[in-house]
Amino acid sequence: MNLAALRREPRTTQALEHRRRAEASALLSSVAARAAIALRGTPLLLLDPERVRRQYRHLRNALPFVGFHYAVKALAHDAVLDVLDDAGCGFDVATGEELAMLTRRGVDASRVIHTHPIKKPAEIAEALAAGVRTFVVDNDVEIDKFRGAPSDTRLLVRLSYRSPHAKSDLSSKFGVGPFEAAHLVERALAAGVTIAGFSYHVGSQLDDPGRFAAAATDTLELMGILERRLNVQFDTLDIGGGFPASYDSETAAIEDIAVALRPVLEPHARRLRIIAEPGRVMVADAMTLVTSVVGVAERSDGRWYYLDDGLYGSYSNVLTEDVHPLVFAARELTGDGAEQHRWATLGGPTCDSSDVIAREIMLPELHVGDLLVSPTMGAYTTVTATRFNGRPFTPVAVVGKGASTAEVAATSSDVRRVPIV
């Protein structure tokens, strides 16, 4: 990194922390949030589905020629699915269980794509029966599973684009190179199965707009080569997901990625159906975690605070994805921040010594019962949590528009008992 970049980074991080602090302060000051905490205690996840709706609109405005299919696996909550269904968003599923969540609420199957490259024959039959017609494959065996499928079934060949700088390199497990892709198209033609186009995923939490553009460029070039060589016509390009969210440092904004993608994709928008499968970027900012201090200890490496949520629960994103949400003491969100801070370690509630949420974090003096707040906790938190040690999953309370009466019906005395300030 050059000197200019080094000088910019602290200011960028400070700006992000200031923004996250302001957002968390506004949330915890709301009647709905305070009532939910009073009624349910901690740990508690506060979900604002309207932020999901706004983010979907943000994506549509940035890339208006792209059809977006929300990756249900990122946050499979009814309030999220409802608001995106209402907004007209499509959906991306990877399992029959995710598909069932959509069919139960009457989502038209034409708005659903199934992108898991490996599926049981029974899962394929179930999805076809529900009306899903767009699937992803990346090998001969999967193509053979679609022999005899309805004639309007459309397969997308998953390509591999290694992105070592992504938090999760999603081409390490799935996808094929250009030579294998050509073979799969030929195999499908021989089997009477339609290959409608190609799919790829540049990697989860990828902070590199140029990589998004390069993958699109390479895929379009391959499509053109195969169309000429095999005398076929493709009509679909799935650019996957991977759009990043800002946790403890700023990442590329949607607009930055759109600036890189527009000149590559827009000339093909009339000929091709261009779709995407965003998950994290749609929901990360929509949910905030509130936890309590349950223990305090002085150890050889300094002060430790033990919380009632951890790596086996909502902070599973730290363990599985190496992302690091910010953590604020609730009382300093609405205070003047003048009290003395010290370095501390945050431990989770389980008996596992690896259940450590963060080290060397600056916090004010905390006591048992004090609240801590982590924003940007909407993606890959509840969905990857476990019941280790028999601990229950952290409940989710819907706040803002869409919150039920029960979630905002705490009495005034209940709300006053919440130790936020």
ABEGO torsion letter per residue (X at the ends): XBAAAAAAAAAAAAAAAAAAAAAAAAAAABAAAAAAAAAAEOBBBBBBAAAAAAAAAAAAAABAABBBBBBAAABBBAAAAAAAAAAGBBBBBABAAAAAAAAAAGBBAAABBBABABBBAAAAAAAAAAGBABBBBABAAAAAAABGBBAABBBBBBBBBBBAABABBAAAABEBBAAAAAAAAAAAAAAGBBBAEBBBBAEBGBBBAAAAAAAAAAAAAAAAAAAAAAGBBBABBBAEBGBBBBBABBBBBAAAAAAAAAAAAAAAAAABBBBBBBAAAAAAAABBBBBBBABBBBBAAEBBBBBABBAABAAAAAAAAGBBBBBBBAAAAABAGABBBBBBBBBBABABAABBABBGBBBBBBBBGBBBBBBGAABGAAAABBABGGBBBBBBBBBEBGBBAAAAABBAAAAAABBAX
